[in-house]
Amino acid sequence: MSFVGIDVSKKELVLFHWESNTSWKAAQNPQGWAEVLARLQELLVVRVALEATGSYERGIADLLARAGTHVMRLNPRMARDLAKGMGYLAKTDRVDAKALAEIASIRPKHPRWEPPTQADDELRHLVEWRLDLVETCTQEKNRLQITASKFVASALTQLIKQLDKAIDKVEKEVKARVKAKRELQLDADLLESEKGIGWITAISLLVLLPEIGSATRGQISLLAGLAPLADDSGDRKGKRHIRGGRKTARTALYMATMSATTHNPEIHAFYHRLKDVKGKEPKVAMTAAMRKMLVRLNAKLRDAREERRRENLPKAA
């Protein structure tokens, strides 16, 4: 068996072959990716590890995965922590590629990267772009409230109108694409039935957190970065903290949970019990409420999908 690590940057790929202890570079473009695929096939490489940067690694990762290679897309923080644990304290492109190659050699059960379809990828980009537009619009509205300049106020008012129009246009496009996907529409309708969850939040969670409905409660909390992580040693019980996870999915869930603390009886009672009775800080109580909301949605979707599956089974003669 043969393993390779790939350090990805904007302009080039640095590859390290674990068995031969050799490295080489390739261009970060379709021609370079094709050359990499051909060489890895010659070396009989079965598993490749690279970091998930969000965009730069997708071209080579998708090509290799579709060719049948077991591609491991690792969270950069996890990859770096694993590398340090294995003694890779220096940081260069070659060292990073070597560390990734060793990780590939020792983690056979790491999930394979499954490239999304072009339609799914475009929908994800639309949802992420909408979140960026909403964040920018909120920032400019806050700026408008504190500015003392009439010129700035006028310019901000025009900008906010343009941003609102752009958000509305993106939402219409998202809704149209979701309607063309029956299963996604059914899932979105189900999540929207939960008080506090609007249609755009439902779609955002399904797109940004596609594991929802199939993961366990612990797994889905970790993926969203909402699981409190222990920090204990001996008799010391450290304070739990959340870290990592998908910020975009967490952002989509935050506003929905804010609404749910008012309109959803169960989330309302849970949030105020933590904050008002147990004396938890509002931020801690809100995080716990977000986690509870996500776990509820995960279970609700899992049960609905199972019910749909049973209804679609062929009837016994």
N, C-alpha and C positions, 0 to 999 in steps of 0.2 A: 504494500500500500504506500501511496505517495501523497505528500501534503505540501501546500504552498500558502504563504502569507502574502497579502498585497497591501502595501501602504499607498493610499490614494491621495493625490493632490489635484489641483486644478489643471495642471499641464502635463503631468506624467504619472505613471504607475511604477512603483518599485516592488519587485517580486523577489521572494526568497523561497528556494526549494529546500525543504528540511533534510531530506535524505542525502543529498549531495553537498549540502552546506554552501550553495552558490546563490548568487543574486544577479539580477539584471533589471534593466529599465525598459519601459515601453511607452509609446505615446498615448496620451489620454484622448483618443478619438476612435471612431469605428474601425479604421485600418489597424490601429494599435491593438484594439480589443480582439480583432480577428487573429492577429499574430499571436497574442497571448493564448487564445483558445487552442490554436494549432500546436503550440509548444507544450501546453499542459496535457493535451491528448497524447503527444509523443512520450511524455514522462509518465503517463498512466496515473495522473493525479486524480484522487478520489474525493478529496475534501480541501476546500479553500476557505480561509478566514480573512475578513476585511472589516473595517469599521464602518458603521452606518453614520455617514456625515449628513445625510438628508438629500443629497443630490449628486455629488461628484462620483460616488461609487455605483450609482444605479446602472449606468451603461454596461460596465463590465460584469456587474453582479447579475443583471438580467440575462445577458448573453450566455454566461457560464451556466446559470441555473437551467435555462431552456435547453442547453446542450446535455443536461443530465448530471452535471457536477453538483456535489453537495456543497452549497455555498452557505457559509455562516456569516450573517451580518451582525456584528457585535456592537453593543453600546460602547462608545469610546471610553467612558469612565470605567466600565467593567474590564475592557481590554487592557487599559493602562494599569489597573489594580492587579489584574492577573499577571501582567508582565513584571511588575515590581515584585510580586510574590515569588516569581521564578528567577529573580536576580537581575532583571534587565533595568538597571537604574539609569543608565545613559539614555538619551533620546535623540536618535537620528532616523532618517527614513529607512535605512537598512536595518537598524536595530529594531525599529517598530515592525518591519516586515518579518524579521526573524522571530520576534516574539509571537506574532500572529500565526506564523507557520507552526510553532511549537504548540500553541493553543489548539490549532486544527488537529494536531496529532494526538492530543490527549482528551478531546471532548467529542467522542463519536456520537453521542446522543443529543447534541445540540440541534435544535430544530432547523430544518432546511429553509432557505429563503425561497418563497414562492412568489414569483413576479406577478403583480396584478395585471389585469387586462388594461388596454389603453383607455377604455371607457371609465374603468374604476380609478385609474390614475388621474384622468382629467377631472373627475368628480372630486377627488381628494384635493386637488390643486384649487378648485373653485371654493370649496369649503374653507380651506386654509386662507385663501385670499380674502374671503368675506370676513374672517376673524381679524385679519390685519386691518382691513378697512374700518371695521367697527372700533378697533382699538385706536386707530388714528383719529377717527371722528370724535371719540370721547375725549381724547387729549386736546383737540382743537376747541371743543365746547368748553372744557375747563379753562383753557387759555382765554376764551372770549369773556368769561365771567370776571376775570381779574384785570383785563387790559384797561389802561386809561387813555389809550390812543384811539381817536375816532377812525383814523385811516386803517389801523390794524383791525379794529372791530368790524369795519365794512368789508375788508378783505377776508377775514375769518368767516363772516356770515356767508359770503359767496362760496368759499371753500367748503363749508359744512353742507351747503345745499348740493354742491357737486358730489360730495362724498355720500350723502344720503341717496342721491340718484344712482350712484354706482352700486351701492349696497342693494338697493331695490332691484336693479338689473341683474346682479349676480344671484340674488335669491330666486328670481323668476327662472333663471337658467337652471339652477340647482333643482327646483321643483319639477321642471319639465323633464330633466334627466332621470329623476327618481321615479316619475310616473311610468317611464319606459321599462322599469325593472320591477316586476310584480312582487317578488319576494322582499326586496328592499322596501317597497311601499307598504307591504303588510307589516314588516318589522317596525317601520317608522310610525304607522298608525297605532300599533300596540304601545310603543313607548310614549307616544303623545297622549295616550289615555291616562297616564299617571299625572296627577295634579302638580303643576309647576313646570312640566316639560312641554315646551312648544314644538312646533313641527321642525323648525330649523335646528333646535337643540337635539331633537331625536335623530335627525339625519346626520348632524355633526358627530354625534357619538358613534353611530353605526359606521361612518366612513373613517373617522380618526381612530376608532377603537374596534376594529372588525372582529376581535376576539370575544366581544360581548355576546353573551348567550351560549358560548361554548366553553368558557373558562370557569374555573372554580371561583368562589368568592375571594379567596386569598390571592389567586392569580390576577383577577381583574383589578383588585385594589393595588397590587404591585405595578401592573402595567400603567395605571393612571397616576402612579406616584402618590397614592393616598393611604398606603399601609404603614402604620407606625412601626418603625424598626427598632428592635431592642438594642440596648447599649449596656449590657450587664457584664460583670466580672467578679467572680467570687461572691462575697456578701454585698457588693455594691450593686444597687439597682439604678442604672442610669435613666435619664429622661428619654422617652421615646420621641423620635423625629421622623418626619416623612422626607424622602429625597428621591431624586430621579423621576422616572416615569414620563409620560407624554404630556407636555405642557399644553399643547393645543386642545387635547381632549379634556384636560383639567379646567382649562379656561371656559370651554363650552358648558361644562357641568356646574361651574361656580355660579353663574347667573341664574341657572335653572333652580339650583338649591336655595339661592337667596329668595326667589319667588316661593319655593316650596315651604320655607320656614314660616310663611304667612298663610298660604292657601292649602297646603297639604297637611291634614290633621296629624298624621303619624310623624312626619318630619318636624312639624311645628312643636309637638309635644317633646320629641327627642331632643331637639336643639335647645329649647328653654329649660328642660330638666338638667341638661349639662351646664348651661350658662347660669341659670338663676338658682337652682337647687344645689348642684355640686360645686358651683363657684369656678367653673372652667373659664378661661379667657375666651372672649368671643371668637377669636381666630381659631382656637383649638376646637371649640364647639362647632364652628362652621365646617372645619375639615372633617370632623367625625360625621356631621350631617351629610356632607358630600359623599363620604364613603358608604354610609347607610343607603343613600339614594341610589348610588351606583350598584350596590349589591342587590337591592330590590329590583332594579331594572334588569340586571343580569339574570336573576332567577325567573323573573316574569317572561323574559324573552326565551329562555331555555325551555320553560314549560309550554309556551305557545308553539314553539317549533316542534316539540315532541308531539303535541296534540295534532298539529298539521300533518306530521309524518304518519301518524296512526290513521288519520282520516284518508290519506292517500294510498294506504296499503290496499292491495287487491282483496276483494271480499272472498271469504271461504265459500266453496261450493256447497 
